[in-house]
Amino acid sequence: MLSNKVILPELSYKIMGILFKVHNKLGPSLLEKHYQRAVAKELGSQKIPYKREISIYLQYEGENIGKYFLDFTIDEKIILELKAEKYNNPIFFKQVLSYLKQTHLPLAILANFRREKLEYRRIINAEYKDQPFE
């Protein structure tokens, strides 16, 4: 049974506030790296613990078969993946699901800045669907 509770509400609301602030100030026409830098500056100024461009090794039957990079991990609880694409591609969602599976973190936020209004999606790791969060 799924709960109507929001996973990690306080932290995720702070992150959303940062994303909206950055989008409102910079608009929808920059490159992804510019949004990443602005978000990092805001996370730092609000003293929210984060790591940027974290390498994650892809495992298959106990062996490393490659790696990929997460844009951000926030407080070792939330993956924050930023995009600056004209169109949302379903592969972005699948990519983030894969990140959740590999990291075992409970929540990811996928945000696309290249739209007139910030587009975002909260993605819950299925491993945590029945667990309470605060």
DSSP file (Angstrom, degrees, kcal/mol; ACC not computed):
  #  RESIDUE AA STRUCTURE BP1 BP2  ACC     N-H-->O    O-->H-N    N-H-->O    O-->H-N    TCO  KAPPA ALPHA  PHI   PSI    X-CA   Y-CA   Z-CA
    1    1 A M              0   0    0      0, 0.0     2,-0.3     0, 0.0     0, 0.0   0.000 360.0 360.0 360.0 126.6    0.0    0.0    0.0
    2    2 A L        -     0   0    0      1,-0.0     2,-0.2     2,-0.0   128,-0.1  -0.611 360.0-133.5 -84.4 141.2    1.5    3.4   -1.0
    3    3 A S        -     0   0    0    126,-0.6   128,-0.0    -2,-0.3    -1,-0.0  -0.603   7.8-137.4 -90.0 152.5    1.4    6.2    1.4
    4    4 A N  S    S+     0   0    0     -2,-0.2    -1,-0.1     2,-0.1     2,-0.1   0.426  70.5 115.9 -84.7   0.2    0.3    9.7    0.5
    5    5 A K  S    S-     0   0    0      1,-0.1     2,-0.4     4,-0.0    -2,-0.1  -0.400  70.7-119.6 -71.1 146.6    3.2   11.1    2.5
    6    6 A V        -     0   0    0     -2,-0.1     2,-0.3   127,-0.1   127,-0.1  -0.732  27.9-120.4 -85.3 132.3    6.0   13.0    0.7
    7    7 A I  S    S-     0   0    0     -2,-0.4     5,-0.1     1,-0.3    -1,-0.0  -0.589  88.6  -9.7 -75.5 130.5    9.4   11.4    1.0
    8    8 A L  S  > S+     0   0    0     -2,-0.3     4,-2.5     3,-0.1     5,-0.3   0.914  81.2 177.7  49.6  56.1   11.9   13.7    2.6
    9    9 A P  H  >  +     0   0    0      0, 0.0     4,-2.5     0, 0.0     5,-0.2   0.899  68.8  48.2 -61.6 -46.9    9.6   16.7    2.4
   10   10 A E  H  > S+     0   0    0    124,-0.4     4,-1.8     1,-0.2     5,-0.1   0.944 117.6  40.3 -62.7 -48.2   11.7   19.4    4.1
   11   11 A L  H  > S+     0   0    0      1,-0.2     4,-2.2     2,-0.2    -1,-0.2   0.915 116.3  49.3 -67.2 -43.3   14.9   18.7    2.2
   12   12 A S  H  X S+     0   0    0     -4,-2.5     4,-2.5     1,-0.2    -1,-0.2   0.865 109.4  52.4 -68.3 -33.5   13.1   18.2   -1.2
   13   13 A Y  H  X S+     0   0    0     -4,-2.5     4,-2.3    -5,-0.3    -1,-0.2   0.889 108.8  50.8 -66.7 -38.0   11.1   21.4   -0.7
   14   14 A K  H  X S+     0   0    0     -4,-1.8     4,-2.0    -5,-0.2    -2,-0.2   0.923 110.9  48.7 -62.8 -43.1   14.4   23.3   -0.1
   15   15 A I  H  X S+     0   0    0     -4,-2.2     4,-2.5     1,-0.2    -2,-0.2   0.926 110.2  50.9 -61.8 -44.8   15.8   21.8   -3.3
   16   16 A M  H  X S+     0   0    0     -4,-2.5     4,-2.6     1,-0.2     5,-0.2   0.900 107.3  54.0 -61.6 -39.7   12.7   22.8   -5.2
   17   17 A G  H  X S+     0   0    0     -4,-2.3     4,-2.2     1,-0.2    -1,-0.2   0.903 109.4  48.4 -59.5 -41.2   13.0   26.3   -3.9
   18   18 A I  H  X S+     0   0    0     -4,-2.0     4,-2.7     2,-0.2     5,-0.2   0.923 110.5  50.8 -63.8 -45.1   16.6   26.5   -5.2
   19   19 A L  H  X S+     0   0    0     -4,-2.5     4,-2.4     1,-0.2    -2,-0.2   0.918 112.4  46.0 -61.4 -44.2   15.6   25.1   -8.6
   20   20 A F  H  X S+     0   0    0     -4,-2.6     4,-2.8     2,-0.2    -1,-0.2   0.903 112.2  51.7 -65.6 -40.3   12.8   27.6   -9.0
   21   21 A K  H  X S+     0   0    0     -4,-2.2     4,-2.2    -5,-0.2    -2,-0.2   0.941 111.8  46.0 -61.0 -47.9   15.0   30.5   -7.9
   22   22 A V  H  X S+     0   0    0     -4,-2.7     4,-2.8     1,-0.2     5,-0.4   0.925 114.5  47.7 -61.5 -45.7   17.8   29.5  -10.4
   23   23 A H  H  X S+     0   0    0     -4,-2.4     4,-2.6    -5,-0.2    -1,-0.2   0.919 111.6  50.2 -63.1 -42.9   15.3   29.1  -13.2
   24   24 A N  H  < S+     0   0    0     -4,-2.8    -1,-0.2     1,-0.2    -2,-0.2   0.879 117.0  40.7 -63.5 -37.3   13.6   32.5  -12.4
   25   25 A K  H  < S+     0   0    0     -4,-2.2    -2,-0.2    -5,-0.2    -1,-0.2   0.876 126.6  30.5 -79.0 -38.6   16.9   34.3  -12.3
   26   26 A L  H  < S-     0   0    0     -4,-2.8     3,-0.5    -5,-0.2    -3,-0.2   0.706  94.5-148.3 -98.1 -21.7   18.6   32.7  -15.3
   27   27 A G     <  -     0   0    0     -4,-2.6     3,-0.4    -5,-0.4    -1,-0.2  -0.234  36.6 -63.7  78.4-174.3   15.7   31.8  -17.6
   28   28 A P  S    S+     0   0    0      0, 0.0    -1,-0.2     0, 0.0    88,-0.1   0.177 108.9  77.5 -99.9  17.6   15.4   28.8  -20.0
   29   29 A S        +     0   0    0     -3,-0.5     2,-0.1     2,-0.1    85,-0.1   0.329  68.0  95.7-117.0  11.2   18.2   29.5  -22.5
   30   30 A L  S    S-     0   0    0     -3,-0.4     2,-0.2    83,-0.1    83,-0.1  -0.373  75.3 -92.8 -96.2 175.9   21.6   28.5  -20.9
   31   31 A L    >>  -     0   0    0     -2,-0.1     4,-1.4     1,-0.1     3,-1.0  -0.490  36.8-110.0 -82.9 157.8   23.7   25.3  -21.0
   32   32 A E  H 3> S+     0   0    0      1,-0.3     4,-2.5    52,-0.2     5,-0.2   0.875 115.8  60.3 -55.5 -41.2   23.3   22.6  -18.3
   33   33 A K  H 3> S+     0   0    0      1,-0.2     4,-2.0     2,-0.2    -1,-0.3   0.815 101.6  54.1 -61.5 -30.0   26.7   23.4  -16.8
   34   34 A H  H <> S+     0   0    0     -3,-1.0     4,-2.1     2,-0.2    -1,-0.2   0.905 109.6  46.3 -70.2 -41.2   25.5   27.0  -16.0
   35   35 A Y  H  X S+     0   0    0     -4,-1.4     4,-2.8     2,-0.2     5,-0.2   0.898 110.6  54.3 -65.8 -39.8   22.5   25.8  -14.1
   36   36 A Q  H  X S+     0   0    0     -4,-2.5     4,-2.5     1,-0.2    -2,-0.2   0.922 109.1  47.6 -59.4 -44.3   24.7   23.2  -12.3
   37   37 A R  H  X S+     0   0    0     -4,-2.0     4,-2.2     2,-0.2    -1,-0.2   0.911 113.2  47.8 -64.3 -42.5   27.0   26.0  -11.1
   38   38 A A  H  X S+     0   0    0     -4,-2.1     4,-2.2     2,-0.2    -2,-0.2   0.911 112.3  48.9 -65.7 -42.1   24.1   28.2  -10.0
   39   39 A V  H  X S+     0   0    0     -4,-2.8     4,-2.8     2,-0.2     5,-0.2   0.916 110.4  51.5 -63.9 -42.7   22.5   25.3   -8.1
   40   40 A A  H  X S+     0   0    0     -4,-2.5     4,-2.4    -5,-0.2    -1,-0.2   0.906 109.0  51.0 -60.1 -41.7   25.8   24.5   -6.4
   41   41 A K  H  X S+     0   0    0     -4,-2.2     4,-2.4     2,-0.2    -1,-0.2   0.918 112.4  46.1 -61.7 -43.9   26.2   28.1   -5.4
   42   42 A E  H  X S+     0   0    0     -4,-2.2     4,-1.9     2,-0.2    -2,-0.2   0.906 110.9  51.7 -67.0 -42.3   22.6   28.1   -3.9
   43   43 A L  H  <>S+     0   0    0     -4,-2.8     5,-2.7     1,-0.2    -1,-0.2   0.928 113.1  46.5 -59.5 -43.9   23.1   24.8   -2.1
   44   44 A G  H ><5S+     0   0    0     -4,-2.4     3,-1.4     1,-0.2    -2,-0.2   0.912 110.5  51.0 -64.8 -43.3   26.3   26.1   -0.6
   45   45 A S  H 3<5S+     0   0    0     -4,-2.4    -1,-0.2     1,-0.3    -2,-0.2   0.804 112.8  46.7 -67.8 -26.9   24.8   29.4    0.5
   46   46 A Q  T 3<5S-     0   0    0     -4,-1.9    -1,-0.3    -5,-0.2    -2,-0.2   0.347 112.0-123.1 -93.4   5.8   21.9   27.6    2.2
   47   47 A K  T < 5 +     0   0    0     -3,-1.4    -3,-0.2     1,-0.2    -2,-0.1   0.846  55.4 155.7  56.2  38.5   24.4   25.2    3.8
   48   48 A I      < -     0   0    0     -5,-2.7    -1,-0.2    -6,-0.2    -2,-0.1  -0.866  46.8-119.6 -93.7 120.0   22.7   22.1    2.3
   49   49 A P        +     0   0    0      0, 0.0    26,-2.7     0, 0.0     2,-0.3  -0.365  48.3 156.0 -63.8 133.1   25.3   19.3    2.2
   50   50 A Y  E     -A   74   0A   0     24,-0.3     2,-0.4    25,-0.1    24,-0.2  -0.983  34.8-147.2-151.9 161.1   25.9   18.1   -1.4
   51   51 A K  E     -A   73   0A   0     22,-2.3    22,-2.1    -2,-0.3     2,-0.4  -0.977  21.2-146.5-127.9 146.1   28.4   16.4   -3.7
   52   52 A R  E     +A   72   0A   0     -2,-0.4    20,-0.2    20,-0.2    19,-0.2  -0.897  68.3   2.8-119.8 144.1   28.7   17.2   -7.3
   53   53 A E  E    S-     0   0A   0     18,-2.3     2,-0.4    -2,-0.4    -1,-0.2   0.930  77.7-173.0  49.7  57.6   29.6   15.1  -10.3
   54   54 A I  E     -A   70   0A   0     16,-1.1    16,-2.7    -3,-0.2     2,-0.4  -0.654  18.7-132.5 -81.8 128.9   29.8   11.9   -8.3
   55   55 A S  E     -A   69   0A   0     -2,-0.4     2,-0.5    14,-0.2    14,-0.2  -0.712  21.3-167.4 -85.6 133.1   31.1    8.8  -10.3
   56   56 A I  E     -A   68   0A   0     12,-3.1    12,-2.2    -2,-0.4     2,-0.4  -0.976  15.1-135.4-120.1 128.7   29.0    5.7   -9.8
   57   57 A Y  E     -A   67   0A   0     -2,-0.5     2,-0.5    10,-0.2    10,-0.3  -0.712  14.7-133.4 -88.7 133.2   30.3    2.4  -11.0
   58   58 A L  E     -A   66   0A   0      8,-3.0     7,-3.0    -2,-0.4     8,-0.7  -0.730  24.5-155.4 -85.9 125.4   27.9    0.1  -12.8
   59   59 A Q  E     -A   64   0A   0     -2,-0.5     2,-0.4     5,-0.2     5,-0.2  -0.810  17.6-179.2-107.1 141.8   28.0   -3.4  -11.5
   60   60 A Y  E >  S-A   63   0A   0      3,-2.5     3,-1.6    -2,-0.4    -2,-0.0  -0.937  79.3 -21.7-137.9 117.2   27.2   -6.6  -13.3
   61   61 A E  T 3  S-     0   0    0     -2,-0.4     3,-0.1     1,-0.3    -1,-0.0   0.889 129.3 -48.5  48.7  46.1   27.5   -9.9  -11.3
   62   62 A G  T 3  S+     0   0    0      1,-0.2     2,-0.4     0, 0.0    -1,-0.3   0.474 117.8 105.9  81.9   2.4   29.9   -8.3   -8.9
   63   63 A E  E <  S-A   60   0A   0     -3,-1.6    -3,-2.5     2,-0.0     2,-0.4  -0.909  72.9-115.6-118.6 144.9   32.2   -6.7  -11.5
   64   64 A N  E     +A   59   0A   0     -2,-0.4    -5,-0.2    -5,-0.2     3,-0.1  -0.618  33.7 170.7 -73.2 128.0   32.5   -3.1  -12.6
   65   65 A I  E     -     0   0A   0     -7,-3.0     2,-0.3    -2,-0.4    -6,-0.1   0.321  62.0 -39.0-119.7   4.8   31.5   -2.7  -16.2
   66   66 A G  E     -A   58   0A   0     -8,-0.7    -8,-3.0     2,-0.0    -1,-0.4  -0.942  55.3-118.4 161.1-178.3   31.5    1.0  -16.5
   67   67 A K  E     -A   57   0A   0     -2,-0.3     2,-0.3   -10,-0.3   -10,-0.2  -0.981  14.2-169.7-147.9 160.5   30.7    4.2  -14.7
   68   68 A Y  E     -A   56   0A   0    -12,-2.2   -12,-3.1    -2,-0.3     2,-0.5  -0.905  23.8-114.9-142.6 171.2   28.5    7.3  -15.0
   69   69 A F  E     -A   55   0A   0     -2,-0.3     2,-0.3   -14,-0.2   -14,-0.2  -0.937  12.6-147.5-120.0 130.3   28.3   10.6  -13.2
   70   70 A L  E     -A   54   0A   0    -16,-2.7   -16,-1.1    -2,-0.5   -17,-0.4  -0.724  15.7-138.4 -86.2 141.0   25.5   12.0  -11.1
   71   71 A D  E    S-     0   0A   0     -2,-0.3   -18,-2.3     1,-0.3     2,-0.3   0.968  79.3 -13.5 -62.1 -51.8   25.0   15.7  -11.3
   72   72 A F  E     -AB  52  80A   0      8,-1.2     8,-2.2   -20,-0.2     2,-0.4  -0.995  47.1-156.5-147.7 149.5   24.4   16.0   -7.5
   73   73 A T  E     -AB  51  79A   0    -22,-2.1   -22,-2.3    -2,-0.3     2,-0.6  -0.996  24.6-148.6-118.8 136.4   23.7   14.0   -4.4
   74   74 A I  E >> S-AB  50  78A   0      4,-3.3     3,-2.6    -2,-0.4     4,-1.9  -0.909  70.1 -26.5-110.4 119.4   22.1   16.0   -1.7
   75   75 A D  T 34 S-     0   0    0    -26,-2.7    -1,-0.2    -2,-0.6   -25,-0.1   0.773 109.2 -75.4  51.9  30.3   22.8   15.1    2.0
   76   76 A E  T 34 S+     0   0    0      2,-0.2    -1,-0.3   -27,-0.1     3,-0.1   0.769 129.1  79.6  53.4  29.5   23.5   11.5    0.8
   77   77 A K  T <4 S+     0   0    0     -3,-2.6    30,-1.2     1,-0.3     2,-0.4   0.602  83.5  46.0-129.5 -32.4   19.7   11.1    0.4
   78   78 A I  E  <  -Bc  74 107A   0     -4,-1.9    -4,-3.3    28,-0.1     2,-0.5  -0.956  61.3-144.0-127.6 135.1   18.6   12.6   -2.8
   79   79 A I  E     -Bc  73 108A   0     28,-2.3    30,-2.9    -2,-0.4     2,-0.5  -0.826  16.1-162.3 -89.9 133.1   19.9   12.5   -6.4
   80   80 A L  E     -Bc  72 109A   0     -8,-2.2    -8,-1.2    -2,-0.5     2,-0.5  -0.964   7.9-175.4-119.0 114.0   19.5   15.7   -8.3
   81   81 A E  E     - c   0 110A   0     28,-2.7    30,-2.6    -2,-0.5     2,-0.4  -0.944   7.2-160.7-113.6 122.5   19.8   15.4  -12.0
   82   82 A L  E     - c   0 111A   0     -2,-0.5     2,-0.3    28,-0.2    30,-0.2  -0.805   8.8-177.5-106.4 143.9   19.6   18.6  -14.1
   83   83 A K  E     - c   0 112A   0     28,-2.5    30,-2.9    -2,-0.4    31,-0.3  -0.948  20.4-165.6-132.4 154.8   18.9   18.9  -17.8
   84   84 A A        +     0   0    0     -2,-0.3     2,-0.4    28,-0.2   -52,-0.2  -0.560  43.2 138.8-136.2  69.0   18.8   21.8  -20.2
   85   85 A E        -     0   0    0      1,-0.1    29,-0.2   -54,-0.1    -2,-0.1  -0.906  56.9-135.1-120.4 142.1   17.0   20.2  -23.1
   86   86 A K  S    S+     0   0    0     -2,-0.4     2,-0.4     1,-0.1    -1,-0.1   0.874  95.2  31.7 -61.8 -37.6   14.3   21.6  -25.4
   87   87 A Y  S    S-     0   0    0     28,-0.1     2,-0.5    -3,-0.0    -1,-0.1  -0.936  85.0-118.7-123.3 144.8   12.2   18.4  -25.1
   88   88 A N        -     0   0    0     -2,-0.4    -2,-0.0    24,-0.1    24,-0.0  -0.695  29.2-155.6 -79.3 129.7   11.9   15.9  -22.3
   89   89 A N    >>  -     0   0    0     -2,-0.5     3,-2.2     1,-0.1     4,-0.7  -0.901  19.4-132.5-107.2 132.9   13.1   12.5  -23.4
   90   90 A P  H 3> S+     0   0    0      0, 0.0     4,-1.9     0, 0.0     3,-0.2   0.743 103.8  72.0 -56.0 -21.3   11.8    9.4  -21.7
   91   91 A I  H 3> S+     0   0    0      1,-0.2     4,-2.6     2,-0.2     5,-0.2   0.806  87.9  62.2 -65.7 -27.3   15.4    8.2  -21.5
   92   92 A F  H <> S+     0   0    0     -3,-2.2     4,-2.1     2,-0.2    -1,-0.2   0.932 104.9  46.4 -61.9 -45.1   16.1   10.9  -18.8
   93   93 A F  H  X S+     0   0    0     -4,-0.7     4,-2.3     1,-0.2    -2,-0.2   0.928 113.7  48.0 -62.0 -46.4   13.5    9.2  -16.5
   94   94 A K  H  X S+     0   0    0     -4,-1.9     4,-2.0     1,-0.2    -1,-0.2   0.873 109.1  54.8 -63.9 -37.2   15.0    5.8  -17.2
   95   95 A Q  H  X S+     0   0    0     -4,-2.6     4,-2.0     2,-0.2    -1,-0.2   0.929 109.4  46.5 -60.0 -46.6   18.5    7.1  -16.6
   96   96 A V  H  X S+     0   0    0     -4,-2.1     4,-2.5     2,-0.2    -2,-0.2   0.885 108.6  55.3 -67.4 -38.8   17.4    8.4  -13.1
   97   97 A L  H  X S+     0   0    0     -4,-2.3     4,-2.2     1,-0.2    -1,-0.2   0.911 107.9  50.3 -57.5 -41.4   15.7    5.1  -12.3
   98   98 A S  H  X S+     0   0    0     -4,-2.0     4,-2.4     2,-0.2    -2,-0.2   0.903 108.3  52.3 -63.5 -41.5   19.0    3.4  -13.0
   99   99 A Y  H  X S+     0   0    0     -4,-2.0     4,-2.5     1,-0.2     5,-0.3   0.918 109.4  49.6 -60.4 -43.9   20.8    5.8  -10.8
  100  100 A L  H  X S+     0   0    0     -4,-2.5     4,-2.3     1,-0.2     5,-0.4   0.912 110.9  49.8 -61.5 -42.4   18.4    5.1   -7.9
  101  101 A K  H  < S+     0   0    0     -4,-2.2    -1,-0.2     1,-0.2    -2,-0.2   0.905 114.7  43.7 -64.0 -42.1   18.8    1.4   -8.4
  102  102 A Q  H  < S+     0   0    0     -4,-2.4    -2,-0.2     1,-0.2    -1,-0.2   0.860 122.3  36.5 -73.0 -35.8   22.6    1.6   -8.4
  103  103 A T  H  < S-     0   0    0     -4,-2.5    -2,-0.2    -5,-0.2    -1,-0.2   0.703  91.8-139.7 -91.2 -20.9   22.9    4.0   -5.4
  104  104 A H     <  +     0   0    0     -4,-2.3    -3,-0.1    -5,-0.3    -4,-0.1   0.722  48.6 151.0  63.8  23.2   20.0    2.7   -3.3
  105  105 A L        -     0   0    0     -5,-0.4    -1,-0.2    -6,-0.3    22,-0.2  -0.548  49.3-129.4 -80.2 153.6   19.1    6.3   -2.4
  106  106 A P  S    S+     0   0    0      0, 0.0    19,-2.6     0, 0.0     2,-0.3   0.769  77.5  24.8 -78.5 -25.7   15.4    6.9   -1.7
  107  107 A L  E     -cD  78 124A   0    -30,-1.2   -28,-2.3    17,-0.2     2,-0.3  -0.986  51.9-170.7-146.2 146.7   14.6    9.8   -4.0
  108  108 A A  E     -cD  79 123A   0     15,-2.3    15,-3.2    -2,-0.3     2,-0.5  -0.981  10.7-153.5-132.3 149.3   15.7   11.6   -7.1
  109  109 A I  E     -cD  80 122A   0    -30,-2.9   -28,-2.7    -2,-0.3     2,-0.5  -0.993   8.3-163.9-121.8 124.9   14.6   14.9   -8.6
  110  110 A L  E     -cD  81 121A   0     11,-2.7    11,-1.9    -2,-0.5     2,-0.4  -0.942  13.0-177.0-108.8 121.1   14.9   15.4  -12.3
  111  111 A A  E     -cD  82 120A   0    -30,-2.6   -28,-2.5    -2,-0.5     2,-0.6  -0.972  16.5-160.7-127.4 134.7   14.7   19.0  -13.5
  112  112 A N  E     -cD  83 119A   0      7,-3.3     7,-1.9    -2,-0.4     3,-0.3  -0.956   6.8-178.0-114.3 116.1   14.7   20.5  -17.0
  113  113 A F        +     0   0    0    -30,-2.9   -29,-0.2    -2,-0.6   -83,-0.1   0.560  65.3  84.8 -87.6 -10.4   15.6   24.1  -17.1
  114  114 A R  S    S+     0   0    0    -31,-0.3     2,-0.3   -29,-0.2    -1,-0.2   0.085  75.7  85.5 -87.0  26.5   15.3   24.6  -20.9
  115  115 A R  S    S-     0   0    0     -3,-0.3   -28,-0.1     1,-0.1     4,-0.1  -0.836  90.3-110.5-121.4 159.4   11.5   25.2  -20.8
  116  116 A E  S    S+     0   0    0     -2,-0.3     2,-0.4     1,-0.1    -1,-0.1   0.896 112.6  32.8 -56.8 -40.7    9.6   28.4  -20.1
  117  117 A K  S    S-     0   0    0    -89,-0.1    -1,-0.1   -90,-0.0    -5,-0.1  -0.943 105.7 -98.8-114.4 140.5    8.5   27.0  -16.8
  118  118 A L        -     0   0    0     -2,-0.4     2,-0.5   -98,-0.1    -5,-0.2  -0.337  37.5-151.9 -55.4 128.6   10.8   24.7  -14.8
  119  119 A E  E     +D  112   0A   0     -7,-1.9    -7,-3.3    -4,-0.1     2,-0.3  -0.916  24.0 165.9-105.8 132.8    9.8   21.1  -15.5
  120  120 A Y  E     -D  111   0A   0     -2,-0.5     2,-0.3    -9,-0.2    -9,-0.2  -0.959  21.8-163.4-145.0 160.3   10.6   18.6  -12.7
  121  121 A R  E     -D  110   0A   0    -11,-1.9   -11,-2.7    -2,-0.3     2,-0.5  -0.973  14.3-143.8-147.7 130.2    9.7   15.2  -11.5
  122  122 A R  E     -D  109   0A   0     -2,-0.3     2,-0.5   -13,-0.2   -13,-0.2  -0.829  21.2-164.9 -91.1 129.6   10.2   13.5   -8.2
  123  123 A I  E     -D  108   0A   0    -15,-3.2   -15,-2.3    -2,-0.5     2,-0.4  -0.971   4.8-151.8-124.1 121.7   11.2    9.8   -8.6
  124  124 A I  E     -D  107   0A   0     -2,-0.5     2,-0.4   -17,-0.2   -17,-0.2  -0.756  20.9-119.4 -96.2 134.7   10.9    7.4   -5.7
  125  125 A N    >   -     0   0    0    -19,-2.6     3,-2.4    -2,-0.4     4,-0.2  -0.584  19.5-136.1 -69.4 125.7   13.2    4.4   -5.5
  126  126 A A  G >  S+     0   0    0     -2,-0.4     3,-1.1     1,-0.3     4,-0.2   0.744 100.6  70.6 -58.2 -24.3   10.9    1.3   -5.5
  127  127 A E  G 3  S+     0   0    0      1,-0.2    -1,-0.3   -22,-0.2     3,-0.2   0.742 105.1  40.6 -62.6 -21.7   13.0   -0.1   -2.7
  128  128 A Y  G X  S+     0   0    0     -3,-2.4     3,-1.8   -22,-0.2    -1,-0.2   0.302  78.2 110.9-110.2   7.0   11.6    2.5   -0.3
  129  129 A K  T <  S+     0   0    0     -3,-1.1  -126,-0.6     1,-0.3    -1,-0.1   0.776  86.4  37.6 -60.1 -28.4    7.9    2.6   -1.4
  130  130 A D  T 3  S+     0   0    0     -4,-0.2    -1,-0.3    -3,-0.2    -2,-0.1   0.322  96.5  99.8-105.2   8.2    6.6    1.1    1.9
  131  131 A Q  S <  S-     0   0    0     -3,-1.8     2,-0.2  -128,-0.0  -128,-0.1  -0.747  73.3-117.8 -99.2 142.5    9.0    2.8    4.3
  132  132 A P        -     0   0    0      0, 0.0     2,-0.3     0, 0.0    -2,-0.1  -0.497  32.3-170.5 -75.5 145.6    8.1    5.9    6.4
  133  133 A F              0   0    0     -2,-0.2  -127,-0.1  -127,-0.1  -128,-0.0  -0.939 360.0 360.0-132.4 155.8   10.1    9.1    5.8
  134  134 A E              0   0    0     -2,-0.3  -124,-0.4  -129,-0.0    -1,-0.1   0.323 360.0 360.0-128.9 360.0   10.4   12.4    7.6
